[in-house]
Amino acid sequence: MRDLEGKVVLVTGGGSGIGREASLLFAEYGAKVVVADISANNAAAVASEIKDKGAQAVQVHCDVTDPGSVAEMIAKTIENFGVLDCAVNNAGIIGRIGSISEISLDDWTRVTRVNLDSVFLCLKEEFKVMRPRRKGAIVNTCSIFSSVTFPNYSAYTASKFGVLGLTKTAALEVAKEGIRVNGVAPGFTVTPLITQEGLKLQKGSEAYQQADNLHPIGRMAEPREIAEGIAWLCSDASRFVVGHMLSVDGGYTAV
């Protein structure tokens, strides 16, 4: 995807998992990458890895649930690189797993703020710098849980259904201004969100094997496989793709 060379790409949640792989992949394609994350250390580590390979990157500490922090993230992007060509609104959490009767309003709000409100806040600021140039590509990280669900995932599912709806609405609002907004919907992906923070699936365990088997392809995704879908949606190869949710799920939602 040579057309990404020299482009300025912002990735939220860029310090780990899918965001990390997306940041590294964009750098491989010659993009200038802004690695934003709630963990300053993680963002710095990824940016350093990119620079060690001869590409350009800056790290930004950002709380995507805070409007001021999001505005500062965009300002630092412009300060360092002058423009914003592509944005990947990827930061997210699974949150507490439990029935509607069990989880609290605080549990619910924590998930929806990080997964949904953050995308709204990022879009508002990204539009401000893309509209004057009448060009840009934005990819929001949706999920298989944007179209299907399990019991006990009410907050996560609601937030991801919301991201899909927001993605489609945003796409229609700015399509005639040269800005494309799309979403990527990963299946279960082997990231810290799955292996450490949320489901805590350990490789070799029965639960891990069950998660593999949920996908007709017979395994969970690797982060790089999701990143490749994100990069395609940001590239000119997808120039006629608008308001679409690209499922990268090993056939999960086909059954």
PyRosetta script that sets phi, psi and omega in degrees:
from pyrosetta import init, pose_from_sequence

init()
pose = pose_from_sequence("MRDLEGKVVLVTGGGSGIGREASLLFAEYGAKVVVADISANNAAAVASEIKDKGAQAVQVHCDVTDPGSVAEMIAKTIENFGVLDCAVNNAGIIGRIGSISEISLDDWTRVTRVNLDSVFLCLKEEFKVMRPRRKGAIVNTCSIFSSVTFPNYSAYTASKFGVLGLTKTAALEVAKEGIRVNGVAPGFTVTPLITQEGLKLQKGSEAYQQADNLHPIGRMAEPREIAEGIAWLCSDASRFVVGHMLSVDGGYTAV")
pose.set_psi(1, 72.3)
pose.set_omega(1, -174.6)
pose.set_phi(2, -65.1)
pose.set_psi(2, -21.9)
pose.set_omega(2, -179.0)
pose.set_phi(3, -68.5)
pose.set_psi(3, -13.4)
pose.set_omega(3, 176.9)
pose.set_phi(4, -81.7)
pose.set_psi(4, -11.7)
pose.set_omega(4, -179.5)
pose.set_phi(5, -62.2)
pose.set_psi(5, 128.4)
pose.set_omega(5, 180.0)
pose.set_phi(6, 84.0)
pose.set_psi(6, -9.3)
pose.set_omega(6, 178.8)
pose.set_phi(7, -73.3)
pose.set_psi(7, 150.7)
pose.set_omega(7, 176.7)
pose.set_phi(8, -98.7)
pose.set_psi(8, 120.9)
pose.set_omega(8, -174.7)
pose.set_phi(9, -122.8)
pose.set_psi(9, 128.2)
pose.set_omega(9, 175.7)
pose.set_phi(10, -102.8)
pose.set_psi(10, 132.2)
pose.set_omega(10, 177.8)
pose.set_phi(11, -127.0)
pose.set_psi(11, 115.5)
pose.set_omega(11, 173.4)
pose.set_phi(12, -86.9)
pose.set_psi(12, 153.4)
pose.set_omega(12, -171.3)
pose.set_phi(13, 62.8)
pose.set_psi(13, 30.0)
pose.set_omega(13, -173.1)
pose.set_phi(14, -80.3)
pose.set_psi(14, -1.7)
pose.set_omega(14, -175.7)
pose.set_phi(15, -87.1)
pose.set_psi(15, -9.5)
pose.set_omega(15, -179.0)
pose.set_phi(16, -158.3)
pose.set_psi(16, 167.3)
pose.set_omega(16, 172.6)
pose.set_phi(17, 57.5)
pose.set_psi(17, -136.0)
pose.set_omega(17, -178.2)
pose.set_phi(18, -60.8)
pose.set_psi(18, -40.7)
pose.set_omega(18, -179.9)
pose.set_phi(19, -61.7)
pose.set_psi(19, -41.1)
pose.set_omega(19, 177.5)
pose.set_phi(20, -62.0)
pose.set_psi(20, -48.3)
pose.set_omega(20, -178.8)
pose.set_phi(21, -64.0)
pose.set_psi(21, -37.3)
pose.set_omega(21, 177.4)
pose.set_phi(22, -64.5)
pose.set_psi(22, -43.0)
pose.set_omega(22, 178.9)
pose.set_phi(23, -59.9)
pose.set_psi(23, -46.4)
pose.set_omega(23, -179.7)
pose.set_phi(24, -64.8)
pose.set_psi(24, -39.9)
pose.set_omega(24, -178.5)
pose.set_phi(25, -67.7)
pose.set_psi(25, -43.9)
pose.set_omega(25, 177.4)
pose.set_phi(26, -59.0)
pose.set_psi(26, -40.3)
pose.set_omega(26, 178.3)
pose.set_phi(27, -62.6)
pose.set_psi(27, -39.3)
pose.set_omega(27, 177.3)
pose.set_phi(28, -60.9)
pose.set_psi(28, -33.2)
pose.set_omega(28, 179.2)
pose.set_phi(29, -82.2)
pose.set_psi(29, 1.5)
pose.set_omega(29, 176.3)
pose.set_phi(30, 92.4)
pose.set_psi(30, 10.7)
pose.set_omega(30, 178.5)
pose.set_phi(31, -78.1)
pose.set_psi(31, 159.0)
pose.set_omega(31, 171.1)
pose.set_phi(32, -95.2)
pose.set_psi(32, 123.1)
pose.set_omega(32, -167.0)
pose.set_phi(33, -112.8)
pose.set_psi(33, 131.8)
pose.set_omega(33, 170.9)
pose.set_phi(34, -102.8)
pose.set_psi(34, 111.6)
pose.set_omega(34, -177.9)
pose.set_phi(35, -95.7)
pose.set_psi(35, 108.4)
pose.set_omega(35, -178.4)
pose.set_phi(36, -110.4)
pose.set_psi(36, 137.7)
pose.set_omega(36, -178.6)
pose.set_phi(37, -160.4)
pose.set_psi(37, 153.9)
pose.set_omega(37, 174.6)
pose.set_phi(38, -67.3)
pose.set_psi(38, -25.7)
pose.set_omega(38, 175.3)
pose.set_phi(39, -94.5)
pose.set_psi(39, 108.1)
pose.set_omega(39, 179.3)
pose.set_phi(40, -61.5)
pose.set_psi(40, -36.6)
pose.set_omega(40, -180.0)
pose.set_phi(41, -64.7)
pose.set_psi(41, -43.8)
pose.set_omega(41, 179.5)
pose.set_phi(42, -64.7)
pose.set_psi(42, -42.6)
pose.set_omega(42, 179.0)
pose.set_phi(43, -62.1)
pose.set_psi(43, -42.8)
pose.set_omega(43, -179.7)
pose.set_phi(44, -64.5)
pose.set_psi(44, -38.8)
pose.set_omega(44, -179.2)
pose.set_phi(45, -64.3)
pose.set_psi(45, -42.8)
pose.set_omega(45, -179.8)
pose.set_phi(46, -69.1)
pose.set_psi(46, -43.4)
pose.set_omega(46, 178.3)
pose.set_phi(47, -61.0)
pose.set_psi(47, -40.4)
pose.set_omega(47, 178.3)
pose.set_phi(48, -64.0)
pose.set_psi(48, -40.5)
pose.set_omega(48, 178.6)
pose.set_phi(49, -62.1)
pose.set_psi(49, -39.7)
pose.set_omega(49, 178.6)
pose.set_phi(50, -65.4)
pose.set_psi(50, -46.4)
pose.set_omega(50, -178.3)
pose.set_phi(51, -66.3)
pose.set_psi(51, -33.8)
pose.set_omega(51, 177.6)
pose.set_phi(52, -62.5)
pose.set_psi(52, -24.2)
pose.set_omega(52, 179.5)
pose.set_phi(53, -92.5)
pose.set_psi(53, 6.4)
pose.set_omega(53, 175.1)
pose.set_phi(54, 91.4)
pose.set_psi(54, 7.2)
pose.set_omega(54, 179.4)
pose.set_phi(55, -101.0)
pose.set_psi(55, 173.8)
pose.set_omega(55, -177.5)
pose.set_phi(56, -102.6)
pose.set_psi(56, 135.6)
pose.set_omega(56, 179.0)
pose.set_phi(57, -159.1)
pose.set_psi(57, 151.2)
pose.set_omega(57, 169.3)
pose.set_phi(58, -132.1)
pose.set_psi(58, 151.2)
pose.set_omega(58, 176.5)
pose.set_phi(59, -105.4)
pose.set_psi(59, 145.6)
pose.set_omega(59, 178.0)
pose.set_phi(60, -134.5)
pose.set_psi(60, 127.0)
pose.set_omega(60, 172.5)
pose.set_phi(61, -80.9)
pose.set_psi(61, 122.7)
pose.set_omega(61, -176.0)
pose.set_phi(62, -143.9)
pose.set_psi(62, 132.4)
pose.set_omega(62, 168.6)
pose.set_phi(63, -98.0)
pose.set_psi(63, 103.8)
pose.set_omega(63, -172.4)
pose.set_phi(64, -70.7)
pose.set_psi(64, -6.0)
pose.set_omega(64, 175.5)
pose.set_phi(65, -89.8)
pose.set_psi(65, -4.8)
pose.set_omega(65, -176.9)
pose.set_phi(66, -108.0)
pose.set_psi(66, 115.6)
pose.set_omega(66, -177.3)
pose.set_phi(67, -55.3)
pose.set_psi(67, -40.1)
pose.set_omega(67, 179.9)
pose.set_phi(68, -64.9)
pose.set_psi(68, -40.1)
pose.set_omega(68, 179.6)
pose.set_phi(69, -66.8)
pose.set_psi(69, -38.5)
pose.set_omega(69, 178.0)
pose.set_phi(70, -65.8)
pose.set_psi(70, -43.5)
pose.set_omega(70, 178.4)
pose.set_phi(71, -61.6)
pose.set_psi(71, -39.9)
pose.set_omega(71, 178.4)
pose.set_phi(72, -65.8)
pose.set_psi(72, -37.1)
pose.set_omega(72, 177.4)
pose.set_phi(73, -59.6)
pose.set_psi(73, -45.4)
pose.set_omega(73, 179.3)
pose.set_phi(74, -66.8)
pose.set_psi(74, -40.4)
pose.set_omega(74, 179.2)
pose.set_phi(75, -61.2)
pose.set_psi(75, -40.5)
pose.set_omega(75, 179.2)
pose.set_phi(76, -68.6)
pose.set_psi(76, -33.1)
pose.set_omega(76, 175.6)
pose.set_phi(77, -61.4)
pose.set_psi(77, -48.0)
pose.set_omega(77, -179.7)
pose.set_phi(78, -67.2)
pose.set_psi(78, -39.2)
pose.set_omega(78, 179.3)
pose.set_phi(79, -60.3)
pose.set_psi(79, -39.7)
pose.set_omega(79, -176.3)
pose.set_phi(80, -84.3)
pose.set_psi(80, -37.4)
pose.set_omega(80, -171.5)
pose.set_phi(81, -125.0)
pose.set_psi(81, -6.9)
pose.set_omega(81, 174.0)
pose.set_phi(82, 87.6)
pose.set_psi(82, -29.9)
pose.set_omega(82, -177.9)
pose.set_phi(83, -144.3)
pose.set_psi(83, 171.7)
pose.set_omega(83, 170.1)
pose.set_phi(84, -131.5)
pose.set_psi(84, 113.2)
pose.set_omega(84, -179.3)
pose.set_phi(85, -92.0)
pose.set_psi(85, -41.7)
pose.set_omega(85, -175.7)
pose.set_phi(86, -138.2)
pose.set_psi(86, 146.1)
pose.set_omega(86, 176.7)
pose.set_phi(87, -134.8)
pose.set_psi(87, 137.8)
pose.set_omega(87, 177.1)
pose.set_phi(88, -118.8)
pose.set_psi(88, 105.0)
pose.set_omega(88, -179.3)
pose.set_phi(89, -88.7)
pose.set_psi(89, 93.0)
pose.set_omega(89, -164.3)
pose.set_phi(90, -118.2)
pose.set_psi(90, -17.1)
pose.set_omega(90, -175.2)
pose.set_phi(91, -57.6)
pose.set_psi(91, 137.1)
pose.set_omega(91, -179.9)
pose.set_phi(92, -169.8)
pose.set_psi(92, 162.1)
pose.set_omega(92, 176.7)
pose.set_phi(93, -137.4)
pose.set_psi(93, 161.1)
pose.set_omega(93, 172.6)
pose.set_phi(94, -87.7)
pose.set_psi(94, -41.5)
pose.set_omega(94, -179.8)
pose.set_phi(95, 79.2)
pose.set_psi(95, -168.7)
pose.set_omega(95, -177.1)
pose.set_phi(96, -71.0)
pose.set_psi(96, 134.0)
pose.set_omega(96, 176.5)
pose.set_phi(97, -97.6)
pose.set_psi(97, 123.0)
pose.set_omega(97, -178.9)
pose.set_phi(98, 177.6)
pose.set_psi(98, 166.3)
pose.set_omega(98, -178.7)
pose.set_phi(99, -69.3)
pose.set_psi(99, 163.9)
pose.set_omega(99, 177.6)
pose.set_phi(100, -58.2)
pose.set_psi(100, -35.4)
pose.set_omega(100, 179.1)
pose.set_phi(101, -68.9)
pose.set_psi(101, -26.8)
pose.set_omega(101, -174.7)
pose.set_phi(102, -90.5)
pose.set_psi(102, -37.8)
pose.set_omega(102, -174.7)
pose.set_phi(103, -78.8)
pose.set_psi(103, 152.8)
pose.set_omega(103, -178.9)
pose.set_phi(104, -95.0)
pose.set_psi(104, 169.2)
pose.set_omega(104, 175.3)
pose.set_phi(105, -62.4)
pose.set_psi(105, -35.5)
pose.set_omega(105, 176.9)
pose.set_phi(106, -63.3)
pose.set_psi(106, -41.3)
pose.set_omega(106, 176.5)
pose.set_phi(107, -58.5)
pose.set_psi(107, -47.1)
pose.set_omega(107, -179.0)
pose.set_phi(108, -61.4)
pose.set_psi(108, -49.3)
pose.set_omega(108, -175.0)
pose.set_phi(109, -65.7)
pose.set_psi(109, -37.3)
pose.set_omega(109, 179.1)
pose.set_phi(110, -59.0)
pose.set_psi(110, -43.9)
pose.set_omega(110, -178.7)
pose.set_phi(111, -69.8)
pose.set_psi(111, -46.5)
pose.set_omega(111, -176.7)
pose.set_phi(112, -68.3)
pose.set_psi(112, -31.5)
pose.set_omega(112, 177.1)
pose.set_phi(113, -65.8)
pose.set_psi(113, -46.3)
pose.set_omega(113, -177.1)
pose.set_phi(114, -72.7)
pose.set_psi(114, -42.5)
pose.set_omega(114, -171.9)
pose.set_phi(115, -85.7)
pose.set_psi(115, -34.4)
pose.set_omega(115, -173.0)
pose.set_phi(116, -112.9)
pose.set_psi(116, -53.4)
pose.set_omega(116, -178.9)
pose.set_phi(117, -58.0)
pose.set_psi(117, -37.1)
pose.set_omega(117, -178.3)
pose.set_phi(118, -62.1)
pose.set_psi(118, -38.2)
pose.set_omega(118, 179.7)
pose.set_phi(119, -65.6)
pose.set_psi(119, -41.5)
pose.set_omega(119, 176.0)
pose.set_phi(120, -58.5)
pose.set_psi(120, -47.7)
pose.set_omega(120, -178.9)
pose.set_phi(121, -64.1)
pose.set_psi(121, -42.3)
pose.set_omega(121, 179.7)
pose.set_phi(122, -65.7)
pose.set_psi(122, -44.0)
pose.set_omega(122, 179.3)
pose.set_phi(123, -58.0)
pose.set_psi(123, -44.3)
pose.set_omega(123, -179.1)
pose.set_phi(124, -56.8)
pose.set_psi(124, -45.6)
pose.set_omega(124, -178.0)
pose.set_phi(125, -74.9)
pose.set_psi(125, -36.6)
pose.set_omega(125, 179.0)
pose.set_phi(126, -65.5)
pose.set_psi(126, -40.8)
pose.set_omega(126, 178.3)
pose.set_phi(127, -59.4)
pose.set_psi(127, -37.1)
pose.set_omega(127, -177.0)
pose.set_phi(128, -59.1)
pose.set_psi(128, -36.3)
pose.set_omega(128, -177.3)
pose.set_phi(129, -96.2)
pose.set_psi(129, -18.5)
pose.set_omega(129, 178.1)
pose.set_phi(130, -86.9)
pose.set_psi(130, -34.2)
pose.set_omega(130, -175.3)
pose.set_phi(131, -59.2)
pose.set_psi(131, -45.0)
pose.set_omega(131, -179.1)
pose.set_phi(132, -60.7)
pose.set_psi(132, -28.8)
pose.set_omega(132, -179.8)
pose.set_phi(133, -89.6)
pose.set_psi(133, -11.7)
pose.set_omega(133, -179.4)
pose.set_phi(134, 54.0)
pose.set_psi(134, 44.6)
pose.set_omega(134, 177.2)
pose.set_phi(135, -163.8)
pose.set_psi(135, 151.6)
pose.set_omega(135, 177.3)
pose.set_phi(136, 155.6)
pose.set_psi(136, 157.5)
pose.set_omega(136, 176.0)
pose.set_phi(137, -134.5)
pose.set_psi(137, 132.4)
pose.set_omega(137, -178.7)
pose.set_phi(138, -126.8)
pose.set_psi(138, 134.5)
pose.set_omega(138, 175.9)
pose.set_phi(139, -123.7)
pose.set_psi(139, 123.4)
pose.set_omega(139, 175.3)
pose.set_phi(140, -100.2)
pose.set_psi(140, 135.9)
pose.set_omega(140, 178.1)
pose.set_phi(141, -81.1)
pose.set_psi(141, 108.6)
pose.set_omega(141, 174.2)
pose.set_phi(142, -90.5)
pose.set_psi(142, -138.0)
pose.set_omega(142, -177.3)
pose.set_phi(143, -175.2)
pose.set_psi(143, 162.6)
pose.set_omega(143, 166.6)
pose.set_phi(144, -58.2)
pose.set_psi(144, -25.1)
pose.set_omega(144, 178.4)
pose.set_phi(145, -78.2)
pose.set_psi(145, 8.5)
pose.set_omega(145, 168.1)
pose.set_phi(146, -85.7)
pose.set_psi(146, -7.9)
pose.set_omega(146, -179.7)
pose.set_phi(147, -137.8)
pose.set_psi(147, -19.6)
pose.set_omega(147, 176.7)
pose.set_phi(148, -135.6)
pose.set_psi(148, 174.5)
pose.set_omega(148, -179.6)
pose.set_phi(149, -159.2)
pose.set_psi(149, 175.1)
pose.set_omega(149, 170.1)
pose.set_phi(150, -124.2)
pose.set_psi(150, 160.3)
pose.set_omega(150, 168.2)
pose.set_phi(151, -59.4)
pose.set_psi(151, 152.2)
pose.set_omega(151, 173.6)
pose.set_phi(152, 77.7)
pose.set_psi(152, 11.9)
pose.set_omega(152, 177.2)
pose.set_phi(153, -121.9)
pose.set_psi(153, 38.7)
pose.set_omega(153, -171.7)
pose.set_phi(154, -62.2)
pose.set_psi(154, -47.5)
pose.set_omega(154, -176.9)
pose.set_phi(155, -66.9)
pose.set_psi(155, -45.8)
pose.set_omega(155, -179.3)
pose.set_phi(156, -63.1)
pose.set_psi(156, -45.9)
pose.set_omega(156, -179.2)
pose.set_phi(157, -63.5)
pose.set_psi(157, -45.9)
pose.set_omega(157, 179.8)
pose.set_phi(158, -60.7)
pose.set_psi(158, -41.0)
pose.set_omega(158, -179.6)
pose.set_phi(159, -65.3)
pose.set_psi(159, -40.1)
pose.set_omega(159, -177.1)
pose.set_phi(160, -77.5)
pose.set_psi(160, -33.7)
pose.set_omega(160, 169.6)
pose.set_phi(161, -60.0)
pose.set_psi(161, -40.0)
pose.set_omega(161, 179.1)
pose.set_phi(162, -63.0)
pose.set_psi(162, -40.7)
pose.set_omega(162, 178.7)
pose.set_phi(163, -62.1)
pose.set_psi(163, -39.6)
pose.set_omega(163, 177.6)
pose.set_phi(164, -63.3)
pose.set_psi(164, -46.8)
pose.set_omega(164, 178.9)
pose.set_phi(165, -62.2)
pose.set_psi(165, -41.6)
pose.set_omega(165, 178.2)
pose.set_phi(166, -64.7)
pose.set_psi(166, -39.4)
pose.set_omega(166, 178.9)
pose.set_phi(167, -60.4)
pose.set_psi(167, -47.1)
pose.set_omega(167, -178.9)
pose.set_phi(168, -66.6)
pose.set_psi(168, -41.5)
pose.set_omega(168, 179.0)
pose.set_phi(169, -63.9)
pose.set_psi(169, -46.9)
pose.set_omega(169, 179.5)
pose.set_phi(170, -60.5)
pose.set_psi(170, -40.9)
pose.set_omega(170, -179.1)
pose.set_phi(171, -58.7)
pose.set_psi(171, -42.4)
pose.set_omega(171, -179.3)
pose.set_phi(172, -70.2)
pose.set_psi(172, -29.8)
pose.set_omega(172, -178.0)
pose.set_phi(173, -71.5)
pose.set_psi(173, -31.7)
pose.set_omega(173, -171.7)
pose.set_phi(174, -119.1)
pose.set_psi(174, 3.1)
pose.set_omega(174, -176.0)
pose.set_phi(175, -57.9)
pose.set_psi(175, -40.7)
pose.set_omega(175, -178.2)
pose.set_phi(176, -76.9)
pose.set_psi(176, -3.9)
pose.set_omega(176, 177.7)
pose.set_phi(177, -101.4)
pose.set_psi(177, 12.3)
pose.set_omega(177, 175.7)
pose.set_phi(178, 83.6)
pose.set_psi(178, 10.3)
pose.set_omega(178, -179.2)
pose.set_phi(179, -109.8)
pose.set_psi(179, 127.0)
pose.set_omega(179, 178.0)
pose.set_phi(180, -103.5)
pose.set_psi(180, 131.2)
pose.set_omega(180, 176.7)
pose.set_phi(181, -120.6)
pose.set_psi(181, 125.5)
pose.set_omega(181, 178.6)
pose.set_phi(182, -138.4)
pose.set_psi(182, 175.4)
pose.set_omega(182, 177.7)
pose.set_phi(183, -131.8)
pose.set_psi(183, 156.0)
pose.set_omega(183, 172.4)
pose.set_phi(184, -119.5)
pose.set_psi(184, 136.8)
pose.set_omega(184, -176.2)
pose.set_phi(185, -119.0)
pose.set_psi(185, 93.8)
pose.set_omega(185, 180.0)
pose.set_phi(186, -73.7)
pose.set_psi(186, 148.8)
pose.set_omega(186, 163.5)
pose.set_phi(187, -77.1)
pose.set_psi(187, -169.9)
pose.set_omega(187, 174.5)
pose.set_phi(188, -56.5)
pose.set_psi(188, 129.5)
pose.set_omega(188, -174.6)
pose.set_phi(189, -127.5)
pose.set_psi(189, 138.9)
pose.set_omega(189, -175.7)
pose.set_phi(190, -76.8)
pose.set_psi(190, 87.0)
pose.set_omega(190, 178.6)
pose.set_phi(191, -132.4)
pose.set_psi(191, 169.7)
pose.set_omega(191, 175.8)
pose.set_phi(192, -56.9)
pose.set_psi(192, -27.1)
pose.set_omega(192, 178.5)
pose.set_phi(193, -62.4)
pose.set_psi(193, -31.1)
pose.set_omega(193, -179.3)
pose.set_phi(194, -94.1)
pose.set_psi(194, -40.9)
pose.set_omega(194, -172.1)
pose.set_phi(195, -90.4)
pose.set_psi(195, -19.9)
pose.set_omega(195, -175.0)
pose.set_phi(196, -126.0)
pose.set_psi(196, -48.3)
pose.set_omega(196, -166.6)
pose.set_phi(197, -93.1)
pose.set_psi(197, -35.5)
pose.set_omega(197, -174.1)
pose.set_phi(198, -106.0)
pose.set_psi(198, -84.8)
pose.set_omega(198, -177.4)
pose.set_phi(199, -77.6)
pose.set_psi(199, -22.1)
pose.set_omega(199, 179.3)
pose.set_phi(200, 54.9)
pose.set_psi(200, 48.0)
pose.set_omega(200, 178.8)
pose.set_phi(201, -80.0)
pose.set_psi(201, 124.4)
pose.set_omega(201, 179.7)
pose.set_phi(202, -99.9)
pose.set_psi(202, 130.7)
pose.set_omega(202, -178.8)
pose.set_phi(203, -57.6)
pose.set_psi(203, 133.7)
pose.set_omega(203, -178.0)
pose.set_phi(204, 94.7)
pose.set_psi(204, -12.7)
pose.set_omega(204, 179.7)
pose.set_phi(205, -80.3)
pose.set_psi(205, 162.3)
pose.set_omega(205, 178.3)
pose.set_phi(206, -63.0)
pose.set_psi(206, -39.8)
pose.set_omega(206, -179.6)
pose.set_phi(207, -64.1)
pose.set_psi(207, -38.4)
pose.set_omega(207, 178.2)
pose.set_phi(208, -63.5)
pose.set_psi(208, -43.7)
pose.set_omega(208, 179.2)
pose.set_phi(209, -64.6)
pose.set_psi(209, -38.2)
pose.set_omega(209, 177.8)
pose.set_phi(210, -63.1)
pose.set_psi(210, -40.4)
pose.set_omega(210, 177.9)
pose.set_phi(211, -64.6)
pose.set_psi(211, -41.7)
pose.set_omega(211, 174.3)
pose.set_phi(212, -55.3)
pose.set_psi(212, -46.5)
pose.set_omega(212, -173.0)
pose.set_phi(213, -72.3)
pose.set_psi(213, -13.4)
pose.set_omega(213, 175.7)
pose.set_phi(214, -66.1)
pose.set_psi(214, -21.0)
pose.set_omega(214, -177.4)
pose.set_phi(215, -99.3)
pose.set_psi(215, 126.7)
pose.set_omega(215, 179.6)
pose.set_phi(216, -53.2)
pose.set_psi(216, -27.6)
pose.set_omega(216, 179.0)
pose.set_phi(217, -73.0)
pose.set_psi(217, -15.1)
pose.set_omega(217, 173.4)
pose.set_phi(218, 95.2)
pose.set_psi(218, 8.5)
pose.set_omega(218, 179.8)
pose.set_phi(219, -160.2)
pose.set_psi(219, 165.1)
pose.set_omega(219, 171.9)
pose.set_phi(220, -79.2)
pose.set_psi(220, 166.5)
pose.set_omega(220, -179.2)
pose.set_phi(221, -80.7)
pose.set_psi(221, 154.0)
pose.set_omega(221, 166.6)
pose.set_phi(222, -92.1)
pose.set_psi(222, 145.8)
pose.set_omega(222, -177.5)
pose.set_phi(223, -53.9)
pose.set_psi(223, -35.4)
pose.set_omega(223, -179.3)
pose.set_phi(224, -60.6)
pose.set_psi(224, -34.6)
pose.set_omega(224, -178.6)
pose.set_phi(225, -67.1)
pose.set_psi(225, -34.4)
pose.set_omega(225, 176.0)
pose.set_phi(226, -73.1)
pose.set_psi(226, -41.1)
pose.set_omega(226, -179.8)
pose.set_phi(227, -59.2)
pose.set_psi(227, -36.5)
pose.set_omega(227, 179.8)
pose.set_phi(228, -65.3)
pose.set_psi(228, -36.7)
pose.set_omega(228, 175.1)
pose.set_phi(229, -66.0)
pose.set_psi(229, -40.0)
pose.set_omega(229, 178.0)
pose.set_phi(230, -62.3)
pose.set_psi(230, -46.3)
pose.set_omega(230, -179.3)
pose.set_phi(231, -61.3)
pose.set_psi(231, -40.1)
pose.set_omega(231, 178.5)
pose.set_phi(232, -61.7)
pose.set_psi(232, -42.2)
pose.set_omega(232, -179.6)
pose.set_phi(233, -66.7)
pose.set_psi(233, -24.5)
pose.set_omega(233, 177.4)
pose.set_phi(234, -86.5)
pose.set_psi(234, -15.5)
pose.set_omega(234, -174.5)
pose.set_phi(235, -87.6)
pose.set_psi(235, 166.3)
pose.set_omega(235, 177.5)
pose.set_phi(236, -68.1)
pose.set_psi(236, -15.4)
pose.set_omega(236, 177.6)
pose.set_phi(237, -62.1)
pose.set_psi(237, -23.6)
pose.set_omega(237, 179.7)
pose.set_phi(238, -108.0)
pose.set_psi(238, 28.2)
pose.set_omega(238, -171.5)
pose.set_phi(239, -61.7)
pose.set_psi(239, -19.1)
pose.set_omega(239, 178.6)
pose.set_phi(240, -104.7)
pose.set_psi(240, 12.9)
pose.set_omega(240, -179.7)
pose.set_phi(241, -100.2)
pose.set_psi(241, 117.9)
pose.set_omega(241, -175.7)
pose.set_phi(242, -139.5)
pose.set_psi(242, 130.9)
pose.set_omega(242, 176.3)
pose.set_phi(243, 68.6)
pose.set_psi(243, 26.7)
pose.set_omega(243, -175.5)
pose.set_phi(244, -104.9)
pose.set_psi(244, 144.8)
pose.set_omega(244, 170.9)
pose.set_phi(245, -106.0)
pose.set_psi(245, 110.7)
pose.set_omega(245, -179.1)
pose.set_phi(246, -84.5)
pose.set_psi(246, 113.2)
pose.set_omega(246, 178.6)
pose.set_phi(247, -82.2)
pose.set_psi(247, 120.4)
pose.set_omega(247, 175.5)
pose.set_phi(248, -121.1)
pose.set_psi(248, 78.7)
pose.set_omega(248, -164.5)
pose.set_phi(249, -136.9)
pose.set_psi(249, 16.0)
pose.set_omega(249, 177.4)
pose.set_phi(250, 59.9)
pose.set_psi(250, 25.8)
pose.set_omega(250, 178.9)
pose.set_phi(251, 89.3)
pose.set_psi(251, 5.2)
pose.set_omega(251, -175.6)
pose.set_phi(252, -53.4)
pose.set_psi(252, -48.2)
pose.set_omega(252, -175.4)
pose.set_phi(253, -87.6)
pose.set_psi(253, 5.6)
pose.set_omega(253, 177.7)
pose.set_phi(254, -85.7)
pose.set_psi(254, -11.3)
pose.set_omega(254, -176.5)
pose.set_phi(255, -111.8)
pose.dump_pdb("model.pdb")
